[in-house]
């Protein structure tokens, strides 16, 4: 039962109660008013009982949905973290909101410390051009691919092939180290 419907029923019950109160003060036959009052009270109590049962059912359903959502979230994060390629989700200004283990290894920074940092701080050549390029990436433009030079923390810069796509209020980045690609090709993998 919707809360709006419950509110309407309660308002109606209060109005009926007030009408019975007015009649009881002016009525000659108190017995008839009492019988009518008890009938109205019985009806109101039944309506409240039904509403309470429906609220309990809704609460149980919501608790089940919360459990399912939590399980789905855990599965999402498990899959996200297990992607073997570095994957990063950012806001349009390149602020990192999600990052998998492979990306944390690429940047040589713990996942929890990457969230909130801007991806652009790891760009070591033409940072302004990088930011201009991602600003141009619109919702309808489709994925964009380009190469950048990243500087992981306390490591030498490396060339990375980037595939970035817009989705809602986020950008999704798939990063492939050119060294890894060369290694994979020379060993007949992927």
C-alpha positions in Angstrom: 0.0 0.0 0.0 1.3 3.4 -0.9 1.9 5.9 1.9 -0.3 8.4 0.1 -3.2 5.9 0.2 -2.6 5.3 3.9 -2.6 9.1 4.5 -5.9 9.4 2.7 -7.5 6.6 4.7 -6.3 8.1 8.0 -7.6 11.5 7.1 -11.0 10.0 6.2 -11.1 8.0 9.5 -10.3 11.2 11.4 -13.1 13.1 9.6 -15.6 10.2 10.4 -14.5 10.2 14.0 -15.0 14.0 14.3 -18.5 13.7 12.7 -19.5 11.0 15.2 -18.2 13.1 18.1 -20.4 16.0 16.9 -23.5 13.8 16.6 -22.9 12.2 20.0 -23.1 15.6 21.7 -26.4 16.4 20.1 -28.0 13.0 19.6 -31.1 11.9 21.6 -30.4 8.2 21.0 -27.0 7.6 22.6 -27.2 3.8 21.9 -27.5 4.3 18.1 -24.5 6.7 18.1 -22.5 4.2 20.2 -23.3 1.3 17.8 -22.4 3.5 14.8 -19.2 4.6 16.5 -18.2 1.0 17.3 -18.9 0.0 13.7 -16.8 2.9 12.4 -14.0 2.0 14.8 -14.1 -1.6 13.8 -13.8 -0.6 10.1 -10.9 1.8 10.8 -9.0 -0.8 12.9 -9.4 -3.3 10.0 -8.1 -0.8 7.5 -5.1 0.0 9.8 -4.4 -3.7 10.3 -4.4 -4.3 6.5 -2.2 -1.3 5.9 0.2 -2.5 8.6 0.4 -6.0 7.0 1.2 -4.4 3.6 3.9 -2.2 5.2 5.5 -5.2 6.7 5.4 -7.0 3.3 6.9 -4.0 1.6 9.6 -3.8 4.3 10.5 -7.5 3.8 10.6 -7.0 0.0 12.8 -3.9 0.4 15.2 -5.9 2.7 15.4 -8.7 0.1 16.1 -6.2 -2.6 18.9 -4.6 -0.5 20.5 -8.0 0.0 20.3 -8.7 -3.8 21.7 -5.2 -4.6 24.6 -5.7 -2.1 25.3 -9.2 -3.7 25.2 -7.7 -7.2 27.5 -4.9 -6.1 30.0 -7.4 -4.6 29.9 -9.4 -7.9 30.5 -6.2 -9.9 33.5 -5.2 -7.8 34.9 -8.7 -8.0 34.6 -8.8 -11.8 35.8 -5.2 -12.1 38.9 -6.0 -10.0 39.7 -9.2 -11.9 39.8 -7.6 -15.3 43.4 -8.3 -16.4 43.8 -4.9 -18.2 44.0 -1.6 -16.3 40.5 -0.1 -16.2 39.6 3.3 -14.7 36.3 5.2 -14.4 36.6 9.0 -14.0 34.4 12.0 -14.0 34.7 14.2 -17.1 37.4 16.3 -15.4 39.5 13.0 -15.1 39.0 12.6 -11.4 39.2 8.9 -10.7 36.0 7.3 -9.1 36.8 3.6 -9.7 40.0 1.8 -10.5 40.8 -1.9 -10.7 43.9 -3.8 -9.4 45.6 -3.9 -12.8 45.4 -0.1 -13.1 46.7 0.3 -9.5 49.7 -1.8 -10.5 50.2 0.2 -13.7 50.2 3.5 -11.7 52.2 1.9 -8.8 49.6 3.3 -6.3 47.2 1.5 -4.1 43.6 1.5 -5.4 42.2 3.4 -2.4 44.7 6.2 -2.9 43.9 6.6 -6.6 40.2 7.3 -6.0 39.8 11.1 -5.9 43.1 11.8 -7.8 43.0 13.1 -11.3 44.1 10.8 -14.1 45.8 13.8 -15.7 48.5 13.9 -13.0 49.9 10.7 -14.4 50.2 12.2 -17.9 53.8 13.3 -18.4 53.6 14.8 -21.9 51.0 17.4 -23.2 48.7 17.4 -20.1 46.8 20.3 -21.5 46.2 18.5 -24.8 45.1 15.4 -22.9 42.5 17.5 -20.9 41.3 19.2 -24.1 40.9 15.8 -25.8 38.8 14.4 -23.1 36.6 17.5 -22.8 35.8 17.0 -26.5 34.6 13.5 -25.8 30.8 13.8 -25.7 28.1 11.3 -25.0 27.3 10.8 -28.7 30.9 10.8 -30.0 31.6 7.1 -29.4 34.9 5.7 -28.0 38.1 7.6 -28.6 41.5 5.9 -28.9 44.9 7.5 -28.6 48.4 6.9 -27.1 49.7 8.8 -24.0 52.8 8.7 -22.0 52.1 7.9 -18.3 54.4 8.4 -15.4 53.6 5.8 -12.7 54.7 6.7 -9.2 58.4 6.0 -8.7 58.7 4.4 -12.1 59.9 5.4 -15.5 57.4 6.8 -17.9 55.7 4.4 -20.3 53.6 4.6 -23.4 50.1 3.4 -23.0 47.3 2.9 -25.6 44.0 4.4 -24.3 40.5 3.6 -25.2 38.0 6.0 -23.5 34.2 6.1 -23.8 31.7 8.4 -22.2 28.8 7.0 -20.3 26.4 9.3 -18.4 28.5 11.4 -16.0 31.6 9.2 -16.3 34.4 8.3 -18.6 35.5 4.6 -18.8 39.2 4.1 -19.6 40.8 0.9 -20.8 44.6 1.2 -20.7 47.1 -1.1 -22.5 50.7 -0.7 -22.0 52.5 -0.8 -25.3 55.3 -2.9 -23.7 52.6 -5.5 -22.6 51.1 -5.5 -26.1 54.6 -6.1 -27.6 55.3 -8.8 -25.1 51.9 -10.5 -25.8 52.4 -10.4 -29.6 55.9 -11.8 -29.3 54.7 -14.7 -27.1 51.6 -15.5 -29.3 49.1 -14.6 -26.6 46.0 -12.5 -26.6 
